[in-house]
Amino acid sequence: MTIKIRPHAKERMQERGAKEEEVIKTVEVGEKFPARFGRTGFRHNFVFDEMWRGKKYYTKQIEVFAVEEGKDWVAITVLVKYF
């Protein structure tokens, strides 16, 4: 299985503070759930314990919305939540 990341998803990753390895791990081991428009969502929490935009957070949650193409997953967009 290969995980591809579309340019839109890469832009969102940069804006929201997600790293490529976090996105890949989220698809590989994260909680899988159905999403709108026939997409699949993946969710995974990472230990963060860092500052993001001037505030300290201990957890970073990555959500990846993807479509399946053959045996591969293609990330359409990425959301990041800090808490």
Stockholm file with secondary structure:
# STOCKHOLM 1.0

chainA/1-83         MTIKIRPHAKERMQERGAKEEEVIKTVEVGEKFPARFGRTGFRHNFVFDEMWRGKKYYTKQIEVFAVEEGKDWVAITVLVKYF
#=GR chainA/1-83 SS CCEEECHHHHHHHHHHTCCHHHHHHHHHHSEEEECGGGCEEEEEEEEEEEEETTEEEEEEEEEEEEEEETTEEEEEEEEEEEC
#=GC SS_cons        CCEEECHHHHHHHHHHTCCHHHHHHHHHHSEEEECGGGCEEEEEEEEEEEEETTEEEEEEEEEEEEEEETTEEEEEEEEEEEC
//
